[in-house]
Amino acid sequence: MQALPFALPAAAAGLAYLDARFSISNDLALISNFVNGARAVARHERHDNINLFYVLEEHAQSSRANHTFLIFEGRSWSYKQSYETVLKYGNWLKSKGVQKNEIVAMDFMNSDTYIWIWFGLWSIGAVPAFINYNLTGTSLLHTIRTSTARLVLVQETGRDRYGEEVLVEHGFVPKPRDEGVPKSRQLTYGFESYQRDITPTPKEPERSKPPHQPKAESCAAQKLEIVFFDHGLESFITSLDPVRQPNSERGDRKANDAAVLIFTSGTTGLPKAAIVGWGRIRRAILMSSDLLPIGKKDTLYTSMPLYHASAALLGLCSVVQAGASVCIGQKFSHTKFWPEVRSSKATIIQYVGETCRYLLAAPKSDLDKDHNVWCAFGNGMRPDIWDAFKDRFGIATISEFYAATESPGGLWNRSTNSFSAGAVGRNGAIVSLLIGSTAAIVKMDPDTEPPEPLRDTTTGFCILSDPGEPGELLFKLDPNDVKAKYQGYFGNEKATSSKILRNVKSKEDMFFRSGDLMRLDREGRWFFVDRLGDTFRWKAENVSTAEVADALGRHKAVEEANVYGVLVPKHEGRAGCAAVILKPGEDGSQDGTMLPSPQTLKSLADHVRNSLAPYAVPLFVRFTKNMQTTGTNKQQKHLLREDGINVDRVEETGDLLYWLNNGTYERFTNKDLDIIHRGHARL
């Protein structure tokens, strides 16, 4: 017994060492969360209350009824007030004829109205389709067509993007508006649209096809109604009675059924609608609310767009799950960020990588640490700013995650020290053993375009990457029940199937392709390396090179364009760059050379800014005489990527490099490159 006082500290020290060495407590938290998430989904499905509306309702009818749920632009709403407002919006949506399971598109910047419409749709069993408010022209109208929505709800300030000329150009025919509705509030059109089916992936049981999406083999005439939300309409809706629809309106929902459509860009060149099922949402929000963790007294601040899964699901919906508070900014602004954080007394902030870099780039202030934030939560924070961000703003914990809207898996790294700084995920020995059967990193063939996994010439199976070696991250699927983890893209069987890889480790197995290069070191730290293929990431958005090239090709002076992403010093992701061949005799060149005229440069800049979302506009243009192609006349990008914005390497080939500056494309020089290296250029 005498030795016990001495043995206990030694044992504690030994356990602490083992925990640090093998990340035991971290692994146990991950495993516990996974098990609890699976149980929760099964329980809610069994009780037919998997819809997240019921969680909001539960808080509104509990002792937390008067606890603040939402803060926006100085106003706040309790859970009870929010619940009643949601019911009013549901009542109005019902009056517009919205039915159970119907898809309704919504095009808004962050606001209280966004949330009322979103949860109002859920309150009547409908499915919101979140539209990226940056989209214009072809991309915007493509998302509306593919959503199959007959009703599109639009923020008043987005009216200009729905001009009649643009709609008619894309096949929408004006129709008389409803009687008694102000002309400024409603537009109605007729159009031909495929009534799409959430197509089952191969070998999937037919049951998972939602009954509300009948398959149609041919085009069908549809009526499109666009409603603009002005203050008058919002006031009218809030004057309505808070009528709660019966449970049957939300009933018979399974974990794999669509809760929301979230549009994402892919290699097809136009946005695709990722189906996010109820089970996926429930598991995701339990993960973030438990692993951060979000306490009932916490307030999460986000100015990330709610049309993205990170802010909508891992941000706001996780707050609902926890019964905490959320403050939303209309959009990110480095001048408003910290004032809104302070005024809301936020304890958790959400970021994307560029957010943190912009905040660091702002002038230092005596108020940098004057806040209540204990955790920064998000994805994309690079190692070079990780510790600098923590130190400058005095934030103890960084919770970095990796996920994609349509992905069946994700990674998590809750970091309080420098050991896992820059990692998008972390796990120890226990989880590593479990992950071995559910995920894989496979080597890529550098000679294929787009990149494909390397396969063993004997077995035909994929070759796994060694520790620390980059490769594409894959997540395992059940061949007999694919939609249990992966619901795919709405109405797009080709895109859905393109994300599935077979015969990875064994015959007839199936894995989801993340499209991301990752590496996993021997300490269980996961690091993001790059995006695969044509798509690259800029300003926290995925940019399709095909879409950008298509827009450039529509300019009268452009003969051919090859778009790719280039690394830019002091900036996250890759900026857009376009190798361009100009047409002869179309005012595309001066004196028979490829040197563009000032008029062409200004016209090209105006054209791409009017045709593309801001993040998709190419910041660099490389004027060339010859495009590099393969033997099958496919454009090659890898040598262009290697040259990047290295002025000397570009000009050695006889090409000229320009960048978007002062509203036009201007010659890019080594002096400009030095300005970027010194961090004095904000792109």
Secondary structure by P-SEA (a helix, b strand, c coil): ccaaaaaaaaaaaaaaaaaaacaaaaaaaaaaaaaaaaaaaaaaaaaccccaaaaaaaaaacccccccccccccccccaaaaaaaaaaaaaaaaaacccccbbbbbbbcccaaaaaaaaaaaaabbbbbbcccccccaaaaaaaaaacccbbbbcccccccccaaaaaaabbbbccccccccccccccbbbbbccccccccccccccccccccccccbbbbbbbbbbbbcaaaaaaaaaccccccccccccccccccccbbbbbbccccbbbbbbbcaaaaaaaaaaaaccccccccbbbbbcccccccccccccaaaaaaacbbbbbcccccccaaaaaaaaacccbbbbcaaaaaaaaacccccccccccccbbbbccccccaaaaaaaaacccbbbbbbbccccccbbbbbccccccccccccccaaaaaaaccccbbbbbccccccbbbbbcccccbbbbbcccbbbbbbbbbcccccccccccccccaaaaaaacccccccccbbbbbccbbbbbcccbbbbbccccccccccccbbbbaaaaaaaaaacccccbbbbbbbbbcccccccbbbbccccccccccccccccccaaaaaaaaaaaaacccccccccbbbbbcbbbbccccccccaaaaaaccaaaaaaaacbbbbbbcccccccccaaaaaaaaaccccc
